[in-house]
Amino acid sequence: MVKRKSSRAALCELCGGSMRKNGFTSGGRQRWRCDACRCSRLRRRPDATRLAWFRAFLDWLLGGVSMGRAAA
Ligand SMILES: [Zn+2]
């Protein structure tokens, strides 16, 4: 188990490892980088992310969107 750097540190969406601050985007948002798998992410609110996934799943489930479009 990887010890988190701080309680506010983001966790990697791919491997679950702790992420390190890695500068800012041109839009001024905090950029994070995973120590373990080196992926770079923007931190998003987990509830907003979950809601977006749920909506995409519902679109797919209700047959309005093809699998390819839902994945995009
Ligand atoms: Zn990772």
N, CA, C, O and the ligand as a Tripos MOL2 file, in Angstrom:
@<TRIPOS>MOLECULE
protein
  289   287    73     0     0
PROTEIN
NO_CHARGES

@<TRIPOS>ATOM
      1 N           0.8460   -1.1950    0.0000 N.3       1 MET1
      2 CA          0.0000    0.0000    0.0000 C.3       1 MET1
      3 C           0.8810    1.2450    0.0000 C.2       1 MET1
      4 O           1.8550    1.3390    0.7480 O.2       1 MET1
      5 N           0.5210    2.1820   -0.8450 N.am      2 VAL2
      6 CA          1.3020    3.4140   -0.9650 C.3       2 VAL2
      7 C           0.7680    4.4530    0.0090 C.2       2 VAL2
      8 O          -0.4310    4.7240    0.0610 O.2       2 VAL2
      9 N           1.6730    5.0190    0.7690 N.am      3 LYS3
     10 CA          1.2650    6.0600    1.7170 C.3       3 LYS3
     11 C           0.9950    7.3500    0.9700 C.2       3 LYS3
     12 O           1.7930    7.7630    0.1280 O.2       3 LYS3
     13 N          -0.1120    7.9810    1.2690 N.am      4 ARG4
     14 CA         -0.4630    9.2310    0.6040 C.3       4 ARG4
     15 C           0.3760   10.3600    1.1700 C.2       4 ARG4
     16 O           0.7100   10.3870    2.3540 O.2       4 ARG4
     17 N           0.7090   11.3040    0.2740 N.am      5 LYS5
     18 CA          1.5600   12.4270    0.6780 C.3       5 LYS5
     19 C           0.8240   13.3600    1.6300 C.2       5 LYS5
     20 O           1.4050   13.8740    2.5850 O.2       5 LYS5
     21 N          -0.4440   13.5690    1.3630 N.am      6 SER6
     22 CA         -1.2430   14.4080    2.2490 C.3       6 SER6
     23 C          -2.6980   14.0160    2.0630 C.2       6 SER6
     24 O          -3.0370   13.2830    1.1340 O.2       6 SER6
     25 N          -3.5410   14.4970    2.9310 N.am      7 SER7
     26 CA         -4.9510   14.1340    2.8320 C.3       7 SER7
     27 C          -5.5950   14.7280    1.5890 C.2       7 SER7
     28 O          -6.6440   14.2600    1.1460 O.2       7 SER7
     29 N          -4.9640   15.7700    1.0160 N.am      8 ARG8
     30 CA         -5.5530   16.4020   -0.1550 C.3       8 ARG8
     31 C          -4.9690   15.8610   -1.4550 C.2       8 ARG8
     32 O          -5.4050   16.2530   -2.5370 O.2       8 ARG8
     33 N          -3.9890   14.9670   -1.3610 N.am      9 ALA9
     34 CA         -3.3570   14.4460   -2.5670 C.3       9 ALA9
     35 C          -4.3640   13.6320   -3.3770 C.2       9 ALA9
     36 O          -5.1720   12.8820   -2.8280 O.2       9 ALA9
     37 N          -4.2930   13.7990   -4.6890 N.am     10 ALA10
     38 CA         -5.1800   13.0550   -5.5730 C.3      10 ALA10
     39 C          -4.6870   11.6200   -5.6990 C.2      10 ALA10
     40 O          -3.5070   11.3330   -5.4970 O.2      10 ALA10
     41 N          -5.6080   10.7270   -6.0360 N.am     11 LEU11
     42 CA         -5.2330    9.3390   -6.2770 C.3      11 LEU11
     43 C          -5.3590    9.0540   -7.7640 C.2      11 LEU11
     44 O          -6.2600    9.5540   -8.4360 O.2      11 LEU11
     45 N          -4.4370    8.2390   -8.2620 N.am     12 CYS12
     46 CA         -4.4170    7.9000   -9.6820 C.3      12 CYS12
     47 C          -5.6590    7.0940  -10.0510 C.2      12 CYS12
     48 O          -6.0460    6.1610   -9.3470 O.2      12 CYS12
     49 N          -6.2780    7.4760  -11.1770 N.am     13 GLU13
     50 CA         -7.4670    6.7550  -11.6310 C.3      13 GLU13
     51 C          -7.1150    5.4160  -12.2340 C.2      13 GLU13
     52 O          -7.9610    4.5250  -12.3130 O.2      13 GLU13
     53 N          -5.8660    5.2630  -12.6640 N.am     14 LEU14
     54 CA         -5.4580    4.0250  -13.3230 C.3      14 LEU14
     55 C          -4.9360    2.9920  -12.3370 C.2      14 LEU14
     56 O          -5.3610    1.8370  -12.3610 O.2      14 LEU14
     57 N          -4.0000    3.4080  -11.4540 N.am     15 CYS15
     58 CA         -3.3600    2.4320  -10.5750 C.3      15 CYS15
     59 C          -3.6910    2.6600   -9.1070 C.2      15 CYS15
     60 O          -3.3710    1.8120   -8.2740 O.2      15 CYS15
     61 N          -4.3220    3.7740   -8.7660 N.am     16 GLY16
     62 CA         -4.6960    4.0270   -7.3820 C.3      16 GLY16
     63 C          -3.5790    4.6030   -6.5390 C.2      16 GLY16
     64 O          -3.7550    4.8270   -5.3410 O.2      16 GLY16
     65 N          -2.4270    4.8470   -7.1550 N.am     17 GLY17
     66 CA         -1.2940    5.3940   -6.4140 C.3      17 GLY17
     67 C          -1.4760    6.8740   -6.1230 C.2      17 GLY17
     68 O          -2.3580    7.5260   -6.6820 O.2      17 GLY17
     69 N          -0.6320    7.3960   -5.2410 N.am     18 SER18
     70 CA         -0.7380    8.8120   -4.9180 C.3      18 SER18
     71 C          -0.1570    9.6430   -6.0530 C.2      18 SER18
     72 O           0.7630    9.2140   -6.7490 O.2      18 SER18
     73 N          -0.7090   10.8340   -6.2260 N.am     19 MET19
     74 CA         -0.2630   11.7030   -7.2950 C.3      19 MET19
     75 C           0.4140   12.9300   -6.7200 C.2      19 MET19
     76 O           0.1170   13.3660   -5.6080 O.2      19 MET19
     77 N           1.3310   13.4770   -7.5020 N.am     20 ARG20
     78 CA          2.1190   14.6250   -7.1040 C.3      20 ARG20
     79 C           1.7050   15.8240   -7.9360 C.2      20 ARG20
     80 O           1.3510   15.6770   -9.1060 O.2      20 ARG20
     81 N           1.7450   17.0070   -7.3460 N.am     21 LYS21
     82 CA          1.4450   18.2120   -8.1200 C.3      21 LYS21
     83 C           2.5060   18.3690   -9.1950 C.2      21 LYS21
     84 O           3.6920   18.1560   -8.9410 O.2      21 LYS21
     85 N           2.0820   18.7410  -10.3920 N.am     22 ASN22
     86 CA          3.0010   18.8140  -11.5280 C.3      22 ASN22
     87 C           2.7200   20.0720  -12.3400 C.2      22 ASN22
     88 O           2.5060   20.0080  -13.5500 O.2      22 ASN22
     89 N           2.7230   21.1970  -11.6720 N.am     23 GLY23
     90 CA          2.5150   22.4590  -12.3710 C.3      23 GLY23
     91 C           1.0500   22.7110  -12.6810 C.2      23 GLY23
     92 O           0.1540   22.0730  -12.1280 O.2      23 GLY23
     93 N           0.8330   23.6580  -13.5800 N.am     24 PHE24
     94 CA         -0.5320   24.0420  -13.9260 C.3      24 PHE24
     95 C          -0.7350   23.9870  -15.4330 C.2      24 PHE24
     96 O           0.2160   24.1180  -16.2040 O.2      24 PHE24
     97 N          -1.9550   23.7970  -15.8360 N.am     25 THR25
     98 CA         -2.2810   23.8440  -17.2550 C.3      25 THR25
     99 C          -2.3090   25.2930  -17.7050 C.2      25 THR25
    100 O          -2.2190   26.2070  -16.8850 O.2      25 THR25
    101 N          -2.4330   25.5030  -19.0110 N.am     26 SER26
    102 CA         -2.5220   26.8700  -19.5310 C.3      26 SER26
    103 C          -3.7860   27.5500  -19.0250 C.2      26 SER26
    104 O          -3.8760   28.7770  -18.9900 O.2      26 SER26
    105 N          -4.7680   26.7290  -18.6300 N.am     27 GLY27
    106 CA         -6.0090   27.2860  -18.1120 C.3      27 GLY27
    107 C          -5.9420   27.5810  -16.6230 C.2      27 GLY27
    108 O          -6.9140   28.0630  -16.0400 O.2      27 GLY27
    109 N          -4.8000   27.2960  -16.0030 N.am     28 GLY28
    110 CA         -4.6150   27.6040  -14.5930 C.3      28 GLY28
    111 C          -5.0760   26.5150  -13.6390 C.2      28 GLY28
    112 O          -5.1310   26.7310  -12.4280 O.2      28 GLY28
    113 N          -5.4120   25.3370  -14.1790 N.am     29 ARG29
    114 CA         -5.8450   24.2420  -13.3060 C.3      29 ARG29
    115 C          -4.6400   23.4350  -12.8480 C.2      29 ARG29
    116 O          -3.6450   23.3220  -13.5640 O.2      29 ARG29
    117 N          -4.7420   22.8790  -11.6530 N.am     30 GLN30
    118 CA         -3.6660   22.0580  -11.1140 C.3      30 GLN30
    119 C          -3.5090   20.7750  -11.9140 C.2      30 GLN30
    120 O          -4.4800   20.0590  -12.1630 O.2      30 GLN30
    121 N          -2.2770   20.4940  -12.3120 N.am     31 ARG31
    122 CA         -2.0030   19.2460  -13.0130 C.3      31 ARG31
    123 C          -1.3440   18.2820  -12.0220 C.2      31 ARG31
    124 O          -0.5120   18.6960  -11.2140 O.2      31 ARG31
    125 N          -1.7120   17.0040  -12.0820 N.am     32 TRP32
    126 CA         -1.1620   16.0010  -11.1840 C.3      32 TRP32
    127 C          -0.4590   14.9200  -11.9880 C.2      32 TRP32
    128 O          -0.8500   14.6120  -13.1140 O.2      32 TRP32
    129 N           0.5870   14.3480  -11.3950 N.am     33 ARG33
    130 CA          1.2840   13.2510  -12.0470 C.3      33 ARG33
    131 C           1.4080   12.0940  -11.0730 C.2      33 ARG33
    132 O           1.7200   12.2820   -9.8970 O.2      33 ARG33
    133 N           1.1580   10.8890  -11.5800 N.am     34 CYS34
    134 CA          1.2230    9.6980  -10.7410 C.3      34 CYS34
    135 C           2.6660    9.2630  -10.5630 C.2      34 CYS34
    136 O           3.4170    9.1990  -11.5370 O.2      34 CYS34
    137 N           3.0650    8.9650   -9.3400 N.am     35 ASP35
    138 CA          4.4280    8.4980   -9.0770 C.3      35 ASP35
    139 C           4.6580    7.1240   -9.6570 C.2      35 ASP35
    140 O           5.7600    6.8150  -10.1100 O.2      35 ASP35
    141 N           3.6310    6.2960   -9.6490 N.am     36 ALA36
    142 CA          3.7990    4.8910  -10.0280 C.3      36 ALA36
    143 C           3.7560    4.6800  -11.5350 C.2      36 ALA36
    144 O           4.6620    4.0660  -12.0990 O.2      36 ALA36
    145 N           2.7120    5.1820  -12.1960 N.am     37 CYS37
    146 CA          2.5710    4.8730  -13.6260 C.3      37 CYS37
    147 C           2.8600    6.0820  -14.5050 C.2      37 CYS37
    148 O           2.7540    5.9830  -15.7270 O.2      37 CYS37
    149 N           3.2230    7.2220  -13.9150 N.am     38 ARG38
    150 CA          3.6660    8.4050  -14.6570 C.3      38 ARG38
    151 C           2.5750    9.0600  -15.4950 C.2      38 ARG38
    152 O           2.8680    9.9140  -16.3310 O.2      38 ARG38
    153 N           1.3280    8.6720  -15.2830 N.am     39 CYS39
    154 CA          0.2860    9.3230  -16.0680 C.3      39 CYS39
    155 C           0.0320   10.7120  -15.4820 C.2      39 CYS39
    156 O           0.2650   10.9500  -14.2970 O.2      39 CYS39
    157 N          -0.4430   11.6140  -16.3200 N.am     40 SER40
    158 CA         -0.6970   12.9850  -15.9120 C.3      40 SER40
    159 C          -2.1920   13.2370  -15.9660 C.2      40 SER40
    160 O          -2.8520   12.8920  -16.9460 O.2      40 SER40
    161 N          -2.7170   13.8320  -14.9220 N.am     41 ARG41
    162 CA         -4.1630   14.0210  -14.8380 C.3      41 ARG41
    163 C          -4.4970   15.3900  -14.3070 C.2      41 ARG41
    164 O          -3.7030   16.0340  -13.6210 O.2      41 ARG41
    165 N          -5.6970   15.8150  -14.6450 N.am     42 LEU42
    166 CA         -6.2630   16.9710  -13.9690 C.3      42 LEU42
    167 C          -7.1850   16.4270  -12.9030 C.2      42 LEU42
    168 O          -7.9140   15.4600  -13.1240 O.2      42 LEU42
    169 N          -7.1450   17.0540  -11.7510 N.am     43 ARG43
    170 CA         -8.0020   16.5690  -10.6880 C.3      43 ARG43
    171 C          -9.4200   17.0460  -10.9430 C.2      43 ARG43
    172 O          -9.6580   18.2270  -11.1960 O.2      43 ARG43
    173 N         -10.3430   16.1280  -10.8720 N.am     44 ARG44
    174 CA        -11.7460   16.4880  -11.0280 C.3      44 ARG44
    175 C         -12.4930   16.0930   -9.7850 C.2      44 ARG44
    176 O         -12.0730   15.2190   -9.0270 O.2      44 ARG44
    177 N         -13.6100   16.7570   -9.5920 N.am     45 ARG45
    178 CA        -14.4200   16.3860   -8.4280 C.3      45 ARG45
    179 C         -14.9690   14.9860   -8.6570 C.2      45 ARG45
    180 O         -15.5860   14.7200   -9.6880 O.2      45 ARG45
    181 N         -14.7480   14.0900   -7.7000 N.am     46 PRO46
    182 CA        -15.1750   12.7010   -7.8780 C.3      46 PRO46
    183 C         -16.6660   12.5620   -8.1450 C.2      46 PRO46
    184 O         -17.0800   11.7180   -8.9390 O.2      46 PRO46
    185 N         -17.4620   13.3740   -7.4940 N.am     47 ASP47
    186 CA        -18.9130   13.2430   -7.6850 C.3      47 ASP47
    187 C         -19.3030   13.6610   -9.1010 C.2      47 ASP47
    188 O         -20.1910   13.0560   -9.7000 O.2      47 ASP47
    189 N         -18.6360   14.7090   -9.6510 N.am     48 ALA48
    190 CA        -18.9290   15.1570  -11.0100 C.3      48 ALA48
    191 C         -18.4990   14.0900  -12.0070 C.2      48 ALA48
    192 O         -19.1880   13.8420  -12.9970 O.2      48 ALA48
    193 N         -17.3610   13.4620  -11.7450 N.am     49 THR49
    194 CA        -16.8740   12.4140  -12.6320 C.3      49 THR49
    195 C         -17.8280   11.2280  -12.6300 C.2      49 THR49
    196 O         -18.1590   10.6700  -13.6760 O.2      49 THR49
    197 N         -18.2550   10.8640  -11.4440 N.am     50 ARG50
    198 CA        -19.1620    9.7230  -11.3220 C.3      50 ARG50
    199 C         -20.4870   10.0080  -12.0280 C.2      50 ARG50
    200 O         -21.0650    9.1360  -12.6770 O.2      50 ARG50
    201 N         -20.9450   11.2310  -11.8860 N.am     51 LEU51
    202 CA        -22.2080   11.6150  -12.5170 C.3      51 LEU51
    203 C         -22.0800   11.5450  -14.0390 C.2      51 LEU51
    204 O         -22.9960   11.0780  -14.7160 O.2      51 LEU51
    205 N         -20.9640   12.0000  -14.5750 N.am     52 ALA52
    206 CA        -20.7490   11.9640  -16.0190 C.3      52 ALA52
    207 C         -20.7230   10.5150  -16.5110 C.2      52 ALA52
    208 O         -21.3090   10.2000  -17.5470 O.2      52 ALA52
    209 N         -20.0500    9.6380  -15.7740 N.am     53 TRP53
    210 CA        -20.0010    8.2280  -16.1510 C.3      53 TRP53
    211 C         -21.3940    7.6090  -16.0960 C.2      53 TRP53
    212 O         -21.7750    6.8220  -16.9630 O.2      53 TRP53
    213 N         -22.1340    7.9730  -15.0790 N.am     54 PHE54
    214 CA        -23.4760    7.4260  -14.9240 C.3      54 PHE54
    215 C         -24.3700    7.8630  -16.0650 C.2      54 PHE54
    216 O         -25.1650    7.0710  -16.5700 O.2      54 PHE54
    217 N         -24.2450    9.1310  -16.4810 N.am     55 ARG55
    218 CA        -25.0380    9.6230  -17.6050 C.3      55 ARG55
    219 C         -24.6600    8.9120  -18.8930 C.2      55 ARG55
    220 O         -25.5290    8.5550  -19.6880 O.2      55 ARG55
    221 N         -23.3570    8.7030  -19.1010 N.am     56 ALA56
    222 CA        -22.8910    8.0190  -20.3060 C.3      56 ALA56
    223 C         -23.4150    6.5800  -20.3160 C.2      56 ALA56
    224 O         -23.8260    6.0590  -21.3530 O.2      56 ALA56
    225 N         -23.3890    5.9520  -19.1350 N.am     57 PHE57
    226 CA        -23.8950    4.5850  -19.0230 C.3      57 PHE57
    227 C         -25.3870    4.5380  -19.3290 C.2      57 PHE57
    228 O         -25.8550    3.6330  -20.0200 O.2      57 PHE57
    229 N         -26.1270    5.5050  -18.8180 N.am     58 LEU58
    230 CA        -27.5660    5.5540  -19.0710 C.3      58 LEU58
    231 C         -27.8520    5.7430  -20.5590 C.2      58 LEU58
    232 O         -28.7480    5.1040  -21.1100 O.2      58 LEU58
    233 N         -27.0830    6.6280  -21.2120 N.am     59 ASP59
    234 CA        -27.2550    6.8590  -22.6540 C.3      59 ASP59
    235 C         -27.0710    5.5510  -23.4110 C.2      59 ASP59
    236 O         -27.8480    5.2130  -24.3040 O.2      59 ASP59
    237 N         -26.0090    4.8130  -23.0260 N.am     60 TRP60
    238 CA        -25.7170    3.5470  -23.6930 C.3      60 TRP60
    239 C         -26.8160    2.5280  -23.3920 C.2      60 TRP60
    240 O         -27.2710    1.7980  -24.2730 O.2      60 TRP60
    241 N         -27.2300    2.4990  -22.1170 N.am     61 LEU61
    242 CA        -28.2070    1.5060  -21.6760 C.3      61 LEU61
    243 C         -29.5480    1.7060  -22.3770 C.2      61 LEU61
    244 O         -30.2170    0.7390  -22.7390 O.2      61 LEU61
    245 N         -29.9320    2.9560  -22.5640 N.am     62 LEU62
    246 CA        -31.2130    3.2620  -23.1700 C.3      62 LEU62
    247 C         -31.1570    3.2140  -24.6960 C.2      62 LEU62
    248 O         -32.1570    3.4670  -25.3690 O.2      62 LEU62
    249 N         -29.9750    2.8850  -25.2390 N.am     63 GLY63
    250 CA        -29.8620    2.6310  -26.6660 C.3      63 GLY63
    251 C         -29.7610    3.8660  -27.5340 C.2      63 GLY63
    252 O         -29.8150    3.7610  -28.7600 O.2      63 GLY63
    253 N         -29.6150    5.0400  -26.9280 N.am     64 GLY64
    254 CA        -29.5300    6.2570  -27.7250 C.3      64 GLY64
    255 C         -28.1780    6.4520  -28.3720 C.2      64 GLY64
    256 O         -28.0590    7.1090  -29.4070 O.2      64 GLY64
    257 N         -27.1480    5.8710  -27.7500 N.am     65 VAL65
    258 CA        -25.7830    6.1000  -28.2310 C.3      65 VAL65
    259 C         -25.1140    4.7490  -28.4460 C.2      65 VAL65
    260 O         -25.2860    3.8340  -27.6410 O.2      65 VAL65
    261 N         -24.3550    4.6210  -29.5270 N.am     66 SER66
    262 CA        -23.6400    3.3780  -29.7910 C.3      66 SER66
    263 C         -22.4660    3.2530  -28.8060 C.2      66 SER66
    264 O         -22.0710    4.2320  -28.1740 O.2      66 SER66
    265 N         -21.9220    2.0480  -28.6870 N.am     67 MET67
    266 CA        -20.8070    1.8040  -27.7690 C.3      67 MET67
    267 C         -19.6120    2.6840  -28.1190 C.2      67 MET67
    268 O         -18.9440    3.2110  -27.2290 O.2      67 MET67
    269 N         -19.3420    2.8440  -29.4130 N.am     68 GLY68
    270 CA        -18.2040    3.6550  -29.8380 C.3      68 GLY68
    271 C         -18.3590    5.1130  -29.4540 C.2      68 GLY68
    272 O         -17.4040    5.7510  -29.0120 O.2      68 GLY68
    273 N         -19.5710    5.6440  -29.6230 N.am     69 ARG69
    274 CA        -19.7940    7.0420  -29.2730 C.3      69 ARG69
    275 C         -19.8170    7.2240  -27.7630 C.2      69 ARG69
    276 O         -19.3850    8.2590  -27.2560 O.2      69 ARG69
    277 N         -20.3160    6.2280  -27.0430 N.am     70 ALA70
    278 CA        -20.3520    6.3240  -25.5920 C.3      70 ALA70
    279 C         -18.9370    6.3340  -25.0240 C.2      70 ALA70
    280 O         -18.6690    7.0090  -24.0300 O.2      70 ALA70
    281 N         -18.0320    5.5870  -25.6550 N.am     71 ALA71
    282 CA        -16.6560    5.5240  -25.1760 C.3      71 ALA71
    283 C         -15.9220    6.8380  -25.4270 C.2      71 ALA71
    284 O         -14.9730    7.1700  -24.7170 O.2      71 ALA71
    285 N         -16.3610    7.5820  -26.4360 N.am     72 ALA72
    286 CA        -15.6850    8.8420  -26.7770 C.3      72 ALA72
    287 C         -16.1360    9.9700  -25.8730 C.2      72 ALA72
    288 O         -15.6700   11.1000  -26.0180 O.2      72 ALA72
    289 ZN         -0.9960    5.6560  -11.6520 Zn       73 ZN73
@<TRIPOS>BOND
     1     1     2 1
     2     2     3 1
     3     3     4 2
     4     3     5 am
     5     5     6 1
     6     6     7 1
     7     7     8 2
     8     7     9 am
     9     9    10 1
    10    10    11 1
    11    11    12 2
    12    11    13 am
    13    13    14 1
    14    14    15 1
    15    15    16 2
    16    15    17 am
    17    17    18 1
    18    18    19 1
    19    19    20 2
    20    19    21 am
    21    21    22 1
    22    22    23 1
    23    23    24 2
    24    23    25 am
    25    25    26 1
    26    26    27 1
    27    27    28 2
    28    27    29 am
    29    29    30 1
    30    30    31 1
    31    31    32 2
    32    31    33 am
    33    33    34 1
    34    34    35 1
    35    35    36 2
    36    35    37 am
    37    37    38 1
    38    38    39 1
    39    39    40 2
    40    39    41 am
    41    41    42 1
    42    42    43 1
    43    43    44 2
    44    43    45 am
    45    45    46 1
    46    46    47 1
    47    47    48 2
    48    47    49 am
    49    49    50 1
    50    50    51 1
    51    51    52 2
    52    51    53 am
    53    53    54 1
    54    54    55 1
    55    55    56 2
    56    55    57 am
    57    57    58 1
    58    58    59 1
    59    59    60 2
    60    59    61 am
    61    61    62 1
    62    62    63 1
    63    63    64 2
    64    63    65 am
    65    65    66 1
    66    66    67 1
    67    67    68 2
    68    67    69 am
    69    69    70 1
    70    70    71 1
    71    71    72 2
    72    71    73 am
    73    73    74 1
    74    74    75 1
    75    75    76 2
    76    75    77 am
    77    77    78 1
    78    78    79 1
    79    79    80 2
    80    79    81 am
    81    81    82 1
    82    82    83 1
    83    83    84 2
    84    83    85 am
    85    85    86 1
    86    86    87 1
    87    87    88 2
    88    87    89 am
    89    89    90 1
    90    90    91 1
    91    91    92 2
    92    91    93 am
    93    93    94 1
    94    94    95 1
    95    95    96 2
    96    95    97 am
    97    97    98 1
    98    98    99 1
    99    99   100 2
   100    99   101 am
   101   101   102 1
   102   102   103 1
   103   103   104 2
   104   103   105 am
   105   105   106 1
   106   106   107 1
   107   107   108 2
   108   107   109 am
   109   109   110 1
   110   110   111 1
   111   111   112 2
   112   111   113 am
   113   113   114 1
   114   114   115 1
   115   115   116 2
   116   115   117 am
   117   117   118 1
   118   118   119 1
   119   119   120 2
   120   119   121 am
   121   121   122 1
   122   122   123 1
   123   123   124 2
   124   123   125 am
   125   125   126 1
   126   126   127 1
   127   127   128 2
   128   127   129 am
   129   129   130 1
   130   130   131 1
   131   131   132 2
   132   131   133 am
   133   133   134 1
   134   134   135 1
   135   135   136 2
   136   135   137 am
   137   137   138 1
   138   138   139 1
   139   139   140 2
   140   139   141 am
   141   141   142 1
   142   142   143 1
   143   143   144 2
   144   143   145 am
   145   145   146 1
   146   146   147 1
   147   147   148 2
   148   147   149 am
   149   149   150 1
   150   150   151 1
   151   151   152 2
   152   151   153 am
   153   153   154 1
   154   154   155 1
   155   155   156 2
   156   155   157 am
   157   157   158 1
   158   158   159 1
   159   159   160 2
   160   159   161 am
   161   161   162 1
   162   162   163 1
   163   163   164 2
   164   163   165 am
   165   165   166 1
   166   166   167 1
   167   167   168 2
   168   167   169 am
   169   169   170 1
   170   170   171 1
   171   171   172 2
   172   171   173 am
   173   173   174 1
   174   174   175 1
   175   175   176 2
   176   175   177 am
   177   177   178 1
   178   178   179 1
   179   179   180 2
   180   179   181 am
   181   181   182 1
   182   182   183 1
   183   183   184 2
   184   183   185 am
   185   185   186 1
   186   186   187 1
   187   187   188 2
   188   187   189 am
   189   189   190 1
   190   190   191 1
   191   191   192 2
   192   191   193 am
   193   193   194 1
   194   194   195 1
   195   195   196 2
   196   195   197 am
   197   197   198 1
   198   198   199 1
   199   199   200 2
   200   199   201 am
   201   201   202 1
   202   202   203 1
   203   203   204 2
   204   203   205 am
   205   205   206 1
   206   206   207 1
   207   207   208 2
   208   207   209 am
   209   209   210 1
   210   210   211 1
   211   211   212 2
   212   211   213 am
   213   213   214 1
   214   214   215 1
   215   215   216 2
   216   215   217 am
   217   217   218 1
   218   218   219 1
   219   219   220 2
   220   219   221 am
   221   221   222 1
   222   222   223 1
   223   223   224 2
   224   223   225 am
   225   225   226 1
   226   226   227 1
   227   227   228 2
   228   227   229 am
   229   229   230 1
   230   230   231 1
   231   231   232 2
   232   231   233 am
   233   233   234 1
   234   234   235 1
   235   235   236 2
   236   235   237 am
   237   237   238 1
   238   238   239 1
   239   239   240 2
   240   239   241 am
   241   241   242 1
   242   242   243 1
   243   243   244 2
   244   243   245 am
   245   245   246 1
   246   246   247 1
   247   247   248 2
   248   247   249 am
   249   249   250 1
   250   250   251 1
   251   251   252 2
   252   251   253 am
   253   253   254 1
   254   254   255 1
   255   255   256 2
   256   255   257 am
   257   257   258 1
   258   258   259 1
   259   259   260 2
   260   259   261 am
   261   261   262 1
   262   262   263 1
   263   263   264 2
   264   263   265 am
   265   265   266 1
   266   266   267 1
   267   267   268 2
   268   267   269 am
   269   269   270 1
   270   270   271 1
   271   271   272 2
   272   271   273 am
   273   273   274 1
   274   274   275 1
   275   275   276 2
   276   275   277 am
   277   277   278 1
   278   278   279 1
   279   279   280 2
   280   279   281 am
   281   281   282 1
   282   282   283 1
   283   283   284 2
   284   283   285 am
   285   285   286 1
   286   286   287 1
   287   287   288 2
@<TRIPOS>SUBSTRUCTURE
     1 MET1         2 RESIDUE 1 A MET
     2 VAL2         6 RESIDUE 1 A VAL
     3 LYS3        10 RESIDUE 1 A LYS
     4 ARG4        14 RESIDUE 1 A ARG
     5 LYS5        18 RESIDUE 1 A LYS
     6 SER6        22 RESIDUE 1 A SER
     7 SER7        26 RESIDUE 1 A SER
     8 ARG8        30 RESIDUE 1 A ARG
     9 ALA9        34 RESIDUE 1 A ALA
    10 ALA10       38 RESIDUE 1 A ALA
    11 LEU11       42 RESIDUE 1 A LEU
    12 CYS12       46 RESIDUE 1 A CYS
    13 GLU13       50 RESIDUE 1 A GLU
    14 LEU14       54 RESIDUE 1 A LEU
    15 CYS15       58 RESIDUE 1 A CYS
    16 GLY16       62 RESIDUE 1 A GLY
    17 GLY17       66 RESIDUE 1 A GLY
    18 SER18       70 RESIDUE 1 A SER
    19 MET19       74 RESIDUE 1 A MET
    20 ARG20       78 RESIDUE 1 A ARG
    21 LYS21       82 RESIDUE 1 A LYS
    22 ASN22       86 RESIDUE 1 A ASN
    23 GLY23       90 RESIDUE 1 A GLY
    24 PHE24       94 RESIDUE 1 A PHE
    25 THR25       98 RESIDUE 1 A THR
    26 SER26      102 RESIDUE 1 A SER
    27 GLY27      106 RESIDUE 1 A GLY
    28 GLY28      110 RESIDUE 1 A GLY
    29 ARG29      114 RESIDUE 1 A ARG
    30 GLN30      118 RESIDUE 1 A GLN
    31 ARG31      122 RESIDUE 1 A ARG
    32 TRP32      126 RESIDUE 1 A TRP
    33 ARG33      130 RESIDUE 1 A ARG
    34 CYS34      134 RESIDUE 1 A CYS
    35 ASP35      138 RESIDUE 1 A ASP
    36 ALA36      142 RESIDUE 1 A ALA
    37 CYS37      146 RESIDUE 1 A CYS
    38 ARG38      150 RESIDUE 1 A ARG
    39 CYS39      154 RESIDUE 1 A CYS
    40 SER40      158 RESIDUE 1 A SER
    41 ARG41      162 RESIDUE 1 A ARG
    42 LEU42      166 RESIDUE 1 A LEU
    43 ARG43      170 RESIDUE 1 A ARG
    44 ARG44      174 RESIDUE 1 A ARG
    45 ARG45      178 RESIDUE 1 A ARG
    46 PRO46      182 RESIDUE 1 A PRO
    47 ASP47      186 RESIDUE 1 A ASP
    48 ALA48      190 RESIDUE 1 A ALA
    49 THR49      194 RESIDUE 1 A THR
    50 ARG50      198 RESIDUE 1 A ARG
    51 LEU51      202 RESIDUE 1 A LEU
    52 ALA52      206 RESIDUE 1 A ALA
    53 TRP53      210 RESIDUE 1 A TRP
    54 PHE54      214 RESIDUE 1 A PHE
    55 ARG55      218 RESIDUE 1 A ARG
    56 ALA56      222 RESIDUE 1 A ALA
    57 PHE57      226 RESIDUE 1 A PHE
    58 LEU58      230 RESIDUE 1 A LEU
    59 ASP59      234 RESIDUE 1 A ASP
    60 TRP60      238 RESIDUE 1 A TRP
    61 LEU61      242 RESIDUE 1 A LEU
    62 LEU62      246 RESIDUE 1 A LEU
    63 GLY63      250 RESIDUE 1 A GLY
    64 GLY64      254 RESIDUE 1 A GLY
    65 VAL65      258 RESIDUE 1 A VAL
    66 SER66      262 RESIDUE 1 A SER
    67 MET67      266 RESIDUE 1 A MET
    68 GLY68      270 RESIDUE 1 A GLY
    69 ARG69      274 RESIDUE 1 A ARG
    70 ALA70      278 RESIDUE 1 A ALA
    71 ALA71      282 RESIDUE 1 A ALA
    72 ALA72      286 RESIDUE 1 A ALA
    73 ZN73       289 GROUP 0 **** ****
